[in-house]
Amino acid sequence: MADLQAIDRELDLAREREDNDARVRLITRALAMPEAQGHRADYLDELAYAFQQLGRFDDAIDAMRQALAHGWDGELDDHPSAQALIADLLLRAGRTDEATDAWLTAQRRDPRDPRLYQTAGCAYTDIGLHAKALGWQTTGLELALAAHDHDGDMIWMLTGERAESLDALGYPPDDLQLRAEALVERQEQEEQARIDAFYRDRATNQPVAPRRASIGLAWFPANEYTRALAIWPSFAADYEHGPYAAYCARLELLLRNLKAQGAARLALTPIAIDDYLAWCTEHDRDPEQSDSRASYATELLEHHDASTSWPPQRNHPCWCGTERKYKKCCLRAA
């Protein structure tokens, strides 16, 4: 058991570093140990993920199938089911006919889940099979629109992705596409009205002082955020060790609050940790303290052109770096 605990400690470090080669090596060692049998399915699930990140799709398929055989029944971040993940991996491995059968198996198991159709559409789009993608996206969009309680996220994604497939195939928007786009437009207008109401509700008669009229908010991009969680315990506690999306949502809401208080100019100042640490050493500041980050961000805002103005236009890329449009990303923070 002591050896397995040592492997698990090394695994934790490999996860923090996103070192998938190390994860494969360590999980393979763990799986060879009798003490790991009770957690075999979870180890195999993580092994499949590490193989996937390394582009070793055949190995990932084998590991995921073994995980299912050992009773794995957990949830996946990017796929509605393990069967859908296997189908996606088969496509990426170039095993198209097998992938078709796997997608149909996933469909039989859950025929009314729009997310399944959206995932399949993305998988086929990624390898350039736009006609295949369009069929899945069409069914998924029909299901999403027919749902009594519209799933706004899913309708937005399917509408945009289906438009790209139609365009790639040289097809004009059909009645289904036009109906979905009209609904999305109404939803966006309603969302903007809610945001405008938020600003009105939070407005105050005590505007931000002139010296704070321009504010640069310190922001760790995705890779730096993961590192900041690892090296500064108080920062990790402040953000509850949460995912990057939750961190960005909190910054978005803070920016809205500052705007409601009358700040004339708002910007996000990305922090590169190595440069920040050097600045803290030079200025005798504690890098773990939030006021140090704020001072550093203010200096960057005043002396450099490294900041990102906020808010971006609704159809421009989101400030957080996801490459999604702002209106489909942090603008929707709640």
Secondary structure by P-SEA (a helix, b strand, c coil): caaaaaaaaaaaaaaaaccaaaaaaaaaaaaaccccccaaaaaaaaaaaaaaaacaaaaaaaaaaaaaaacccccccccccaaaaaaaaaaaacaaaaaaaaaaaaaaaccccaaaaaaaaaaaaaacaaaaaaaaaaaaaaaaaaccccaaaaaaaaaaaaaaaaaaacccccaaaaaaaaaaaaaaaaaaaaaaaaaaaacccccccccccbbbbbbbcaaaaaaaaaccaaaaaaaccccaaaaaaaaaaaaaaaaaacccbbbbbbbcaaaaaaaaaaaccccccaaaaaaaaaaaaacccccccccccccccccccccccccccccccc
